Amino acid sequence: MIIEEECHLSHLKFAKLSCDRCCSRIMLPLGKLILSSSPVLEVMIFEARVTSEESLKMDKRVSRVSECYRASANVDLIFNIEK
């Protein structure tokens, strides 16, 4: 995946990423892009249906991404990860 460094989602206030097991590996890079390029983002929801093993890995990765890549200091992150 090639991402332009000049990507800005300057008007995005709400984002919801949902996936099942077949696309869960795409969710984190996309979430990182949205978080890092959305300065007025207010709410971001991560939803995933994954296996128990994958759920543990995803929890750690989502936490890391959400701490490091925020362009908006006021964003509320909601995680709904189902096993």
C-alpha positions as CSV (number, residue, x, y, z in Angstrom):
1,M,0.0,0.0,0.0
2,I,1.4,3.4,-1.0
3,I,0.2,6.4,1.0
4,E,0.9,10.0,0.0
5,E,2.6,11.9,2.8
6,E,0.4,15.0,2.0
7,C,-2.9,13.2,2.7
8,H,-5.1,15.3,5.0
9,L,-8.7,14.6,6.0
10,S,-9.2,18.0,7.4
11,H,-13.0,17.8,7.7
12,L,-13.4,14.3,9.0
13,K,-15.1,14.2,12.4
14,F,-16.4,10.6,12.6
15,A,-14.9,7.3,11.3
16,K,-15.9,3.7,11.8
17,L,-13.8,0.8,10.6
18,S,-15.4,-2.6,10.6
19,C,-14.0,-5.9,9.4
20,D,-14.2,-9.6,9.8
21,R,-11.3,-12.1,9.8
22,C,-10.5,-11.8,6.2
23,C,-9.7,-8.0,6.3
24,S,-8.5,-7.4,9.8
25,R,-4.8,-6.9,8.6
26,I,-6.0,-3.9,6.6
27,M,-7.8,-2.2,9.4
28,L,-4.8,-1.1,11.4
29,P,-2.9,0.6,8.5
30,L,-6.1,2.3,7.5
31,G,-6.8,3.4,11.1
32,K,-3.3,4.8,11.4
33,L,-3.7,6.8,8.2
34,I,-7.1,8.2,9.4
35,L,-5.8,9.1,12.9
36,S,-2.6,10.7,11.7
37,S,-4.3,12.9,9.0
38,S,-7.6,14.0,10.7
39,P,-6.9,17.0,12.9
40,V,-10.6,17.5,13.8
41,L,-11.6,13.9,14.3
42,E,-13.9,13.5,17.2
43,V,-14.9,9.8,17.2
44,M,-13.2,6.7,15.7
45,I,-14.7,3.3,16.1
46,F,-12.8,0.0,15.5
47,E,-15.0,-3.0,15.1
48,A,-13.7,-6.5,14.3
49,R,-14.7,-10.1,14.4
50,V,-11.6,-12.2,14.9
51,T,-10.4,-15.4,16.6
52,S,-9.4,-15.3,20.3
53,E,-5.7,-15.4,19.4
54,E,-6.0,-12.7,16.8
55,S,-8.0,-10.6,19.3
56,L,-5.1,-10.4,21.7
57,K,-2.7,-9.3,19.0
58,M,-5.1,-6.8,17.6
59,D,-5.8,-5.2,21.1
60,K,-2.1,-4.5,21.5
61,R,-1.6,-3.1,18.0
62,V,-4.7,-0.9,18.1
63,S,-3.5,0.5,21.4
64,R,-0.1,1.3,20.0
65,V,-1.5,2.9,16.8
66,S,-4.0,5.0,18.8
67,E,-1.3,6.4,21.1
68,C,1.3,7.2,18.5
69,Y,-0.6,8.5,15.5
70,R,-3.2,11.0,16.7
71,A,-3.5,14.3,14.8
72,S,-6.5,15.2,17.0
73,A,-6.0,15.5,20.7
74,N,-9.7,15.3,21.3
75,V,-10.6,12.0,19.5
76,D,-12.5,9.4,21.4
77,L,-11.5,5.9,20.4
78,I,-14.0,3.1,20.7
79,F,-12.9,-0.6,20.4
80,N,-15.4,-3.4,19.7
81,I,-13.4,-6.5,19.1
82,E,-15.5,-9.7,19.1
83,K,-14.2,-13.2,19.3
